[in-house]
Amino acid sequence: AQQGRVREKAYGKQRIYFADQEQLPAASDAELRALDGEIAALAARVQALQQSCRQMEAELRDLNGSMTTPEMGREVAELRRDCASYAERLERIKSATNHVTPEEKEKVCSEQKLYCKEWRRRKRMATELLEAILEGYPKSKKEFFEEVGIETDEDHNVTLPAAV
């Protein structure tokens, strides 16, 4: 600062030192335009390099996420084993002699519907009868069921199949 190369400014107790720009040679307009062009060229180069870096990072993520050749070989072998076991199972199913005919299946389904309908009808009748008895009964429903020995579907976690 005493030699004049660096200037000093005081702000309270703080002092700031900075280069004295008056001693630097003044740049001409041509030099400034050349420097601006160089800055623009370098900025374009930086942007191109950053874009290239992003592309390479994306490619690296894709490659890290994909399987390696040995992993791919193991996966193919496992899939072939699965395929062979499914083919064998399919062959066993096709060669089975105990197939159910559509007529038999329809008969069983219709019987199930009939039995479920009858189950609902009987359950409704029993519920109505028990409610009629409980109207004049002095104790609770639970106590009545225990006293008479009635077990409900709910006691055994049994539910009627959904009506189809």
Secondary structure, DSSP 8 states (H G I E B T S, - for coil): --SSSEEEEEETTEEEEEE-GGGS----HHHHHHHHHHHHHHHHHHHHHHHHHHHHHHHHHHHHHS--HHHHHHHHHHHHHHHHHHHHHHHHHHH-S----HHHHHHHHHHHHHHHHHHHHHHHHHHHHHHHHHHS-SS-HHHHHHHHT---TGGGT-------
